[in-house]
Amino acid sequence: MILSYIKSSALGLLLLAWMLLPVAPAAADPVEFSLVDLGGQSHNLARYRGKWVVINFWATWCGPCIDEIPELTAFQSRHGEEVDVIGIAFEKTPVEQIRSFARDFNINYPVLVIGDEPLVPLEPLKGLPSTFLLSPLGEVLHTHVGPVTAVQLAQWLDQFAGQVSN
């Protein structure tokens, strides 16, 4: 009965149309954190605003993480003008060991050391490696658990670049 009344009045139709409109999702808050790199220098994620960012959580003991390092370095080499890759060593291994590992694998992007506070909204992780694509505004656009390739990263960048304006 109420529905038939709503349908029969102009105000009711307007109200019904308004209720059926899709709600535009609110823009996600930018990811914010500050971690220290292997040289002891602090990196605040805000300094990367204006560029795409790939954040990769990995560990020296993680086989799939090790397998994807050449892919991440190749992607950084090819796309470094528009994208910054950031590795986050998700382990409590001494920094000198991680530094030696990064040197041995010719990692060409900053490697940060995980702190004691969770990196919301990136953590808790569902597994290692975990990779996140952030927009130039710092919003998480894509999440992937498992190893990635340079081709996958480029595809995600192409896919989301058309949807986001700097």
Rosetta constraint file for C-alpha pairs under 8 A:
AtomPair CA 1 CA 5 HARMONIC 6.37 0.50
AtomPair CA 2 CA 6 HARMONIC 6.19 0.50
AtomPair CA 3 CA 7 HARMONIC 6.16 0.50
AtomPair CA 4 CA 8 HARMONIC 6.19 0.50
AtomPair CA 5 CA 9 HARMONIC 6.46 0.50
AtomPair CA 5 CA 12 HARMONIC 7.39 0.50
AtomPair CA 6 CA 10 HARMONIC 7.98 0.50
AtomPair CA 6 CA 11 HARMONIC 7.54 0.50
AtomPair CA 6 CA 12 HARMONIC 4.07 0.50
AtomPair CA 6 CA 13 HARMONIC 6.14 0.50
AtomPair CA 6 CA 16 HARMONIC 7.47 0.50
AtomPair CA 7 CA 12 HARMONIC 5.84 0.50
AtomPair CA 7 CA 13 HARMONIC 5.43 0.50
AtomPair CA 7 CA 16 HARMONIC 7.88 0.50
AtomPair CA 8 CA 12 HARMONIC 7.04 0.50
AtomPair CA 8 CA 13 HARMONIC 7.32 0.50
AtomPair CA 9 CA 13 HARMONIC 6.21 0.50
AtomPair CA 10 CA 14 HARMONIC 6.21 0.50
AtomPair CA 11 CA 15 HARMONIC 6.10 0.50
AtomPair CA 12 CA 16 HARMONIC 6.04 0.50
AtomPair CA 13 CA 17 HARMONIC 6.05 0.50
AtomPair CA 14 CA 18 HARMONIC 6.14 0.50
AtomPair CA 15 CA 19 HARMONIC 6.20 0.50
AtomPair CA 16 CA 20 HARMONIC 6.31 0.50
AtomPair CA 17 CA 21 HARMONIC 6.35 0.50
AtomPair CA 28 CA 139 HARMONIC 5.80 0.50
AtomPair CA 28 CA 140 HARMONIC 7.55 0.50
AtomPair CA 29 CA 138 HARMONIC 7.68 0.50
AtomPair CA 29 CA 139 HARMONIC 6.25 0.50
AtomPair CA 30 CA 137 HARMONIC 6.42 0.50
AtomPair CA 30 CA 138 HARMONIC 4.36 0.50
AtomPair CA 30 CA 139 HARMONIC 4.66 0.50
AtomPair CA 30 CA 140 HARMONIC 7.52 0.50
AtomPair CA 31 CA 45 HARMONIC 7.48 0.50
AtomPair CA 31 CA 120 HARMONIC 7.49 0.50
AtomPair CA 31 CA 121 HARMONIC 7.05 0.50
AtomPair CA 31 CA 138 HARMONIC 5.53 0.50
AtomPair CA 31 CA 139 HARMONIC 6.15 0.50
AtomPair CA 31 CA 140 HARMONIC 7.25 0.50
AtomPair CA 32 CA 44 HARMONIC 7.43 0.50
AtomPair CA 32 CA 45 HARMONIC 5.82 0.50
AtomPair CA 32 CA 46 HARMONIC 6.59 0.50
AtomPair CA 32 CA 138 HARMONIC 7.92 0.50
AtomPair CA 33 CA 44 HARMONIC 5.85 0.50
AtomPair CA 33 CA 45 HARMONIC 5.70 0.50
AtomPair CA 33 CA 46 HARMONIC 7.91 0.50
AtomPair CA 33 CA 119 HARMONIC 6.69 0.50
AtomPair CA 34 CA 42 HARMONIC 6.55 0.50
AtomPair CA 34 CA 43 HARMONIC 5.35 0.50
AtomPair CA 34 CA 44 HARMONIC 4.15 0.50
AtomPair CA 34 CA 45 HARMONIC 6.20 0.50
AtomPair CA 35 CA 42 HARMONIC 5.60 0.50
AtomPair CA 35 CA 43 HARMONIC 5.42 0.50
AtomPair CA 35 CA 44 HARMONIC 6.68 0.50
AtomPair CA 35 CA 112 HARMONIC 6.06 0.50
AtomPair CA 35 CA 113 HARMONIC 6.49 0.50
AtomPair CA 35 CA 114 HARMONIC 6.81 0.50
AtomPair CA 35 CA 115 HARMONIC 6.74 0.50
AtomPair CA 36 CA 40 HARMONIC 5.45 0.50
AtomPair CA 36 CA 41 HARMONIC 5.33 0.50
AtomPair CA 36 CA 42 HARMONIC 4.29 0.50
AtomPair CA 36 CA 43 HARMONIC 5.93 0.50
AtomPair CA 36 CA 112 HARMONIC 5.48 0.50
AtomPair CA 36 CA 113 HARMONIC 5.90 0.50
AtomPair CA 37 CA 41 HARMONIC 5.42 0.50
AtomPair CA 37 CA 42 HARMONIC 6.33 0.50
AtomPair CA 37 CA 43 HARMONIC 6.98 0.50
AtomPair CA 37 CA 110 HARMONIC 6.69 0.50
AtomPair CA 37 CA 111 HARMONIC 5.58 0.50
AtomPair CA 37 CA 112 HARMONIC 4.06 0.50
AtomPair CA 37 CA 113 HARMONIC 5.93 0.50
AtomPair CA 38 CA 95 HARMONIC 6.28 0.50
AtomPair CA 38 CA 96 HARMONIC 7.77 0.50
AtomPair CA 38 CA 98 HARMONIC 7.57 0.50
AtomPair CA 38 CA 99 HARMONIC 5.91 0.50
AtomPair CA 38 CA 111 HARMONIC 6.30 0.50
AtomPair CA 38 CA 112 HARMONIC 6.25 0.50
AtomPair CA 38 CA 113 HARMONIC 6.92 0.50
AtomPair CA 43 CA 47 HARMONIC 7.66 0.50
AtomPair CA 43 CA 112 HARMONIC 7.89 0.50
AtomPair CA 45 CA 49 HARMONIC 7.51 0.50
AtomPair CA 46 CA 138 HARMONIC 7.66 0.50
AtomPair CA 48 CA 52 HARMONIC 7.89 0.50
AtomPair CA 48 CA 53 HARMONIC 7.29 0.50
AtomPair CA 48 CA 84 HARMONIC 7.59 0.50
AtomPair CA 48 CA 136 HARMONIC 7.72 0.50
AtomPair CA 49 CA 136 HARMONIC 5.33 0.50
AtomPair CA 49 CA 137 HARMONIC 5.77 0.50
AtomPair CA 49 CA 138 HARMONIC 6.31 0.50
AtomPair CA 50 CA 136 HARMONIC 4.36 0.50
AtomPair CA 50 CA 137 HARMONIC 6.33 0.50
AtomPair CA 50 CA 166 HARMONIC 6.51 0.50
AtomPair CA 51 CA 82 HARMONIC 5.77 0.50
AtomPair CA 51 CA 83 HARMONIC 5.66 0.50
AtomPair CA 51 CA 84 HARMONIC 6.99 0.50
AtomPair CA 51 CA 135 HARMONIC 7.18 0.50
AtomPair CA 51 CA 136 HARMONIC 4.46 0.50
AtomPair CA 51 CA 137 HARMONIC 7.89 0.50
AtomPair CA 52 CA 82 HARMONIC 6.28 0.50
AtomPair CA 52 CA 83 HARMONIC 4.56 0.50
AtomPair CA 52 CA 84 HARMONIC 6.32 0.50
AtomPair CA 52 CA 133 HARMONIC 7.35 0.50
AtomPair CA 52 CA 134 HARMONIC 5.86 0.50
AtomPair CA 52 CA 135 HARMONIC 5.10 0.50
AtomPair CA 52 CA 136 HARMONIC 4.75 0.50
AtomPair CA 52 CA 138 HARMONIC 7.97 0.50
AtomPair CA 53 CA 83 HARMONIC 5.45 0.50
AtomPair CA 53 CA 84 HARMONIC 4.83 0.50
AtomPair CA 53 CA 85 HARMONIC 5.80 0.50
AtomPair CA 53 CA 86 HARMONIC 7.28 0.50
AtomPair CA 53 CA 133 HARMONIC 5.90 0.50
AtomPair CA 53 CA 134 HARMONIC 5.03 0.50
AtomPair CA 53 CA 135 HARMONIC 6.70 0.50
AtomPair CA 53 CA 136 HARMONIC 7.20 0.50
AtomPair CA 53 CA 138 HARMONIC 7.81 0.50
AtomPair CA 54 CA 83 HARMONIC 7.19 0.50
AtomPair CA 54 CA 84 HARMONIC 6.23 0.50
AtomPair CA 54 CA 85 HARMONIC 4.65 0.50
AtomPair CA 54 CA 86 HARMONIC 6.11 0.50
AtomPair CA 54 CA 131 HARMONIC 6.82 0.50
AtomPair CA 54 CA 132 HARMONIC 5.65 0.50
AtomPair CA 54 CA 133 HARMONIC 4.73 0.50
AtomPair CA 54 CA 134 HARMONIC 6.29 0.50
AtomPair CA 55 CA 85 HARMONIC 6.02 0.50
AtomPair CA 55 CA 86 HARMONIC 4.88 0.50
AtomPair CA 55 CA 87 HARMONIC 5.91 0.50
AtomPair CA 55 CA 88 HARMONIC 7.22 0.50
AtomPair CA 55 CA 131 HARMONIC 5.55 0.50
AtomPair CA 55 CA 132 HARMONIC 5.10 0.50
AtomPair CA 55 CA 133 HARMONIC 6.56 0.50
AtomPair CA 55 CA 134 HARMONIC 7.76 0.50
AtomPair CA 56 CA 85 HARMONIC 7.51 0.50
AtomPair CA 56 CA 86 HARMONIC 6.20 0.50
AtomPair CA 56 CA 87 HARMONIC 4.80 0.50
AtomPair CA 56 CA 88 HARMONIC 6.03 0.50
AtomPair CA 56 CA 129 HARMONIC 6.86 0.50
AtomPair CA 56 CA 130 HARMONIC 5.74 0.50
AtomPair CA 56 CA 131 HARMONIC 4.37 0.50
AtomPair CA 56 CA 132 HARMONIC 6.50 0.50
AtomPair CA 57 CA 87 HARMONIC 5.96 0.50
AtomPair CA 57 CA 88 HARMONIC 4.77 0.50
AtomPair CA 57 CA 89 HARMONIC 6.10 0.50
AtomPair CA 57 CA 90 HARMONIC 5.98 0.50
AtomPair CA 57 CA 128 HARMONIC 6.62 0.50
AtomPair CA 57 CA 129 HARMONIC 5.49 0.50
AtomPair CA 57 CA 130 HARMONIC 5.14 0.50
AtomPair CA 57 CA 131 HARMONIC 6.30 0.50
AtomPair CA 58 CA 62 HARMONIC 7.01 0.50
AtomPair CA 58 CA 65 HARMONIC 5.46 0.50
AtomPair CA 58 CA 87 HARMONIC 7.05 0.50
AtomPair CA 58 CA 88 HARMONIC 6.23 0.50
AtomPair CA 58 CA 89 HARMONIC 5.32 0.50
AtomPair CA 58 CA 90 HARMONIC 5.65 0.50
AtomPair CA 58 CA 128 HARMONIC 5.87 0.50
AtomPair CA 58 CA 129 HARMONIC 4.93 0.50
AtomPair CA 58 CA 130 HARMONIC 7.02 0.50
AtomPair CA 59 CA 65 HARMONIC 6.53 0.50
AtomPair CA 59 CA 66 HARMONIC 7.93 0.50
AtomPair CA 59 CA 89 HARMONIC 5.34 0.50
AtomPair CA 59 CA 90 HARMONIC 5.48 0.50
AtomPair CA 59 CA 91 HARMONIC 6.04 0.50
AtomPair CA 59 CA 128 HARMONIC 7.60 0.50
AtomPair CA 59 CA 129 HARMONIC 7.71 0.50
AtomPair CA 60 CA 65 HARMONIC 7.50 0.50
AtomPair CA 60 CA 66 HARMONIC 6.97 0.50
AtomPair CA 60 CA 89 HARMONIC 7.69 0.50
AtomPair CA 60 CA 98 HARMONIC 7.10 0.50
AtomPair CA 60 CA 101 HARMONIC 7.25 0.50
AtomPair CA 62 CA 66 HARMONIC 6.36 0.50
AtomPair CA 62 CA 128 HARMONIC 7.19 0.50
AtomPair CA 62 CA 129 HARMONIC 7.69 0.50
AtomPair CA 63 CA 67 HARMONIC 6.27 0.50
AtomPair CA 64 CA 68 HARMONIC 6.37 0.50
AtomPair CA 64 CA 128 HARMONIC 7.81 0.50
AtomPair CA 64 CA 129 HARMONIC 6.86 0.50
AtomPair CA 64 CA 146 HARMONIC 7.10 0.50
AtomPair CA 64 CA 147 HARMONIC 5.72 0.50
AtomPair CA 65 CA 69 HARMONIC 6.59 0.50
AtomPair CA 65 CA 128 HARMONIC 6.94 0.50
AtomPair CA 65 CA 129 HARMONIC 5.34 0.50
AtomPair CA 65 CA 146 HARMONIC 7.98 0.50
AtomPair CA 65 CA 147 HARMONIC 6.32 0.50
AtomPair CA 67 CA 147 HARMONIC 7.39 0.50
AtomPair CA 68 CA 72 HARMONIC 6.33 0.50
AtomPair CA 68 CA 147 HARMONIC 5.61 0.50
AtomPair CA 68 CA 148 HARMONIC 6.08 0.50
AtomPair CA 68 CA 149 HARMONIC 6.62 0.50
AtomPair CA 69 CA 73 HARMONIC 6.16 0.50
AtomPair CA 69 CA 105 HARMONIC 7.46 0.50
AtomPair CA 69 CA 107 HARMONIC 7.22 0.50
AtomPair CA 70 CA 74 HARMONIC 6.02 0.50
AtomPair CA 70 CA 105 HARMONIC 7.87 0.50
AtomPair CA 71 CA 75 HARMONIC 6.10 0.50
AtomPair CA 71 CA 148 HARMONIC 7.24 0.50
AtomPair CA 71 CA 149 HARMONIC 5.15 0.50
AtomPair CA 71 CA 150 HARMONIC 4.96 0.50
AtomPair CA 72 CA 76 HARMONIC 6.11 0.50
AtomPair CA 72 CA 85 HARMONIC 7.41 0.50
AtomPair CA 72 CA 148 HARMONIC 7.85 0.50
AtomPair CA 72 CA 149 HARMONIC 7.06 0.50
AtomPair CA 72 CA 150 HARMONIC 6.17 0.50
AtomPair CA 73 CA 77 HARMONIC 6.11 0.50
AtomPair CA 73 CA 106 HARMONIC 7.93 0.50
AtomPair CA 73 CA 107 HARMONIC 6.06 0.50
AtomPair CA 73 CA 108 HARMONIC 5.83 0.50
AtomPair CA 73 CA 109 HARMONIC 7.18 0.50
AtomPair CA 74 CA 78 HARMONIC 6.21 0.50
AtomPair CA 74 CA 150 HARMONIC 6.54 0.50
AtomPair CA 75 CA 79 HARMONIC 5.83 0.50
AtomPair CA 75 CA 80 HARMONIC 7.64 0.50
AtomPair CA 75 CA 150 HARMONIC 4.95 0.50
AtomPair CA 75 CA 153 HARMONIC 7.44 0.50
AtomPair CA 75 CA 154 HARMONIC 7.67 0.50
AtomPair CA 76 CA 80 HARMONIC 4.92 0.50
AtomPair CA 76 CA 83 HARMONIC 7.19 0.50
AtomPair CA 76 CA 84 HARMONIC 6.81 0.50
AtomPair CA 76 CA 85 HARMONIC 6.13 0.50
AtomPair CA 76 CA 108 HARMONIC 7.29 0.50
AtomPair CA 76 CA 109 HARMONIC 7.11 0.50
AtomPair CA 77 CA 108 HARMONIC 7.79 0.50
AtomPair CA 79 CA 83 HARMONIC 5.75 0.50
AtomPair CA 80 CA 84 HARMONIC 5.90 0.50
AtomPair CA 80 CA 85 HARMONIC 7.94 0.50
AtomPair CA 84 CA 109 HARMONIC 7.60 0.50
AtomPair CA 85 CA 109 HARMONIC 5.90 0.50
AtomPair CA 85 CA 110 HARMONIC 7.35 0.50
AtomPair CA 86 CA 109 HARMONIC 5.99 0.50
AtomPair CA 86 CA 110 HARMONIC 5.34 0.50
AtomPair CA 86 CA 111 HARMONIC 6.12 0.50
AtomPair CA 86 CA 112 HARMONIC 7.37 0.50
AtomPair CA 87 CA 109 HARMONIC 7.07 0.50
AtomPair CA 87 CA 110 HARMONIC 6.15 0.50
AtomPair CA 87 CA 111 HARMONIC 4.54 0.50
AtomPair CA 87 CA 112 HARMONIC 6.09 0.50
AtomPair CA 88 CA 111 HARMONIC 5.56 0.50
AtomPair CA 88 CA 112 HARMONIC 4.71 0.50
AtomPair CA 88 CA 113 HARMONIC 5.68 0.50
AtomPair CA 88 CA 114 HARMONIC 6.21 0.50
AtomPair CA 89 CA 98 HARMONIC 7.71 0.50
AtomPair CA 89 CA 111 HARMONIC 6.70 0.50
AtomPair CA 89 CA 112 HARMONIC 6.12 0.50
AtomPair CA 89 CA 113 HARMONIC 5.06 0.50
AtomPair CA 89 CA 114 HARMONIC 5.94 0.50
AtomPair CA 90 CA 113 HARMONIC 6.88 0.50
AtomPair CA 90 CA 114 HARMONIC 5.45 0.50
AtomPair CA 91 CA 113 HARMONIC 7.79 0.50
AtomPair CA 91 CA 114 HARMONIC 6.88 0.50
AtomPair CA 92 CA 114 HARMONIC 7.92 0.50
AtomPair CA 93 CA 97 HARMONIC 6.77 0.50
AtomPair CA 93 CA 98 HARMONIC 6.85 0.50
AtomPair CA 94 CA 98 HARMONIC 6.68 0.50
AtomPair CA 95 CA 99 HARMONIC 5.99 0.50
AtomPair CA 95 CA 113 HARMONIC 7.66 0.50
AtomPair CA 96 CA 100 HARMONIC 6.12 0.50
AtomPair CA 97 CA 101 HARMONIC 6.14 0.50
AtomPair CA 98 CA 102 HARMONIC 6.10 0.50
AtomPair CA 99 CA 103 HARMONIC 6.19 0.50
AtomPair CA 100 CA 104 HARMONIC 6.14 0.50
AtomPair CA 101 CA 105 HARMONIC 6.28 0.50
AtomPair CA 102 CA 106 HARMONIC 6.05 0.50
AtomPair CA 102 CA 107 HARMONIC 5.34 0.50
AtomPair CA 102 CA 111 HARMONIC 7.88 0.50
AtomPair CA 103 CA 107 HARMONIC 6.44 0.50
AtomPair CA 118 CA 123 HARMONIC 5.92 0.50
AtomPair CA 118 CA 124 HARMONIC 7.23 0.50
AtomPair CA 119 CA 123 HARMONIC 5.41 0.50
AtomPair CA 119 CA 124 HARMONIC 7.95 0.50
AtomPair CA 120 CA 124 HARMONIC 7.84 0.50
AtomPair CA 122 CA 132 HARMONIC 7.96 0.50
AtomPair CA 125 CA 130 HARMONIC 7.03 0.50
AtomPair CA 126 CA 130 HARMONIC 7.61 0.50
AtomPair CA 126 CA 145 HARMONIC 6.95 0.50
AtomPair CA 127 CA 145 HARMONIC 6.13 0.50
AtomPair CA 127 CA 146 HARMONIC 7.32 0.50
AtomPair CA 128 CA 145 HARMONIC 6.55 0.50
AtomPair CA 128 CA 146 HARMONIC 6.26 0.50
AtomPair CA 129 CA 145 HARMONIC 5.97 0.50
AtomPair CA 129 CA 146 HARMONIC 5.12 0.50
AtomPair CA 129 CA 147 HARMONIC 5.97 0.50
AtomPair CA 130 CA 143 HARMONIC 7.32 0.50
AtomPair CA 130 CA 144 HARMONIC 5.72 0.50
AtomPair CA 130 CA 145 HARMONIC 4.47 0.50
AtomPair CA 130 CA 146 HARMONIC 6.05 0.50
AtomPair CA 130 CA 147 HARMONIC 7.61 0.50
AtomPair CA 131 CA 143 HARMONIC 5.81 0.50
AtomPair CA 131 CA 144 HARMONIC 5.15 0.50
AtomPair CA 131 CA 145 HARMONIC 6.42 0.50
AtomPair CA 131 CA 146 HARMONIC 7.89 0.50
AtomPair CA 131 CA 148 HARMONIC 7.75 0.50
AtomPair CA 132 CA 140 HARMONIC 6.64 0.50
AtomPair CA 132 CA 141 HARMONIC 7.48 0.50
AtomPair CA 132 CA 142 HARMONIC 5.66 0.50
AtomPair CA 132 CA 143 HARMONIC 4.61 0.50
AtomPair CA 132 CA 144 HARMONIC 6.46 0.50
AtomPair CA 133 CA 140 HARMONIC 5.93 0.50
AtomPair CA 133 CA 141 HARMONIC 5.66 0.50
AtomPair CA 133 CA 142 HARMONIC 5.10 0.50
AtomPair CA 133 CA 143 HARMONIC 6.58 0.50
AtomPair CA 133 CA 156 HARMONIC 7.92 0.50
AtomPair CA 134 CA 138 HARMONIC 5.27 0.50
AtomPair CA 134 CA 139 HARMONIC 5.13 0.50
AtomPair CA 134 CA 140 HARMONIC 4.54 0.50
AtomPair CA 134 CA 141 HARMONIC 5.65 0.50
AtomPair CA 134 CA 142 HARMONIC 7.31 0.50
AtomPair CA 135 CA 139 HARMONIC 5.22 0.50
AtomPair CA 135 CA 140 HARMONIC 6.59 0.50
AtomPair CA 135 CA 141 HARMONIC 6.54 0.50
AtomPair CA 135 CA 164 HARMONIC 7.31 0.50
AtomPair CA 136 CA 166 HARMONIC 5.86 0.50
AtomPair CA 137 CA 166 HARMONIC 6.93 0.50
AtomPair CA 141 CA 160 HARMONIC 7.52 0.50
AtomPair CA 142 CA 156 HARMONIC 7.80 0.50
AtomPair CA 144 CA 148 HARMONIC 7.91 0.50
AtomPair CA 148 CA 152 HARMONIC 6.37 0.50
AtomPair CA 148 CA 153 HARMONIC 7.11 0.50
AtomPair CA 149 CA 153 HARMONIC 6.37 0.50
AtomPair CA 150 CA 154 HARMONIC 6.18 0.50
AtomPair CA 151 CA 155 HARMONIC 6.17 0.50
AtomPair CA 152 CA 156 HARMONIC 6.22 0.50
AtomPair CA 153 CA 157 HARMONIC 6.18 0.50
AtomPair CA 154 CA 158 HARMONIC 6.17 0.50
AtomPair CA 155 CA 159 HARMONIC 6.00 0.50
AtomPair CA 156 CA 160 HARMONIC 6.08 0.50
AtomPair CA 157 CA 161 HARMONIC 5.70 0.50
AtomPair CA 158 CA 162 HARMONIC 6.80 0.50
AtomPair CA 159 CA 163 HARMONIC 7.43 0.50
AtomPair CA 160 CA 164 HARMONIC 6.32 0.50
AtomPair CA 161 CA 165 HARMONIC 7.28 0.50
